[in-house]
């Protein structure tokens, strides 16, 4: 099995049980070893009292992309710590694209950066996630 096939099978196994990402309206655009791209169209129920995309929705999208990237090797992995910096507002109708990229993987600990942009390439948020591998796999290999 290639690393791309393993990442896709890992994502498929995770997606099957990921009610939260589906509920939010996310879609997986691409996965590979150490990276993942998820997308979401901002709808009215994603907007806050200012009429812009709620920061928690943007964080959730980035966190989900992070999760699919750090689980791409079929090793169960969870978040250890996350942070986000919002650089612009997502707006109703925007297509938000979260691209997660592995920065470092040493032993059981990983560092991932996620850039969230809109459909025009405008940066919406920068997210950093620290991961920790735990016991188990997503599928039998």
Order of alpha helices (4+ residues) and beta strands (2+ residues): alpha-alpha-beta-beta-alpha-beta-beta-beta-beta
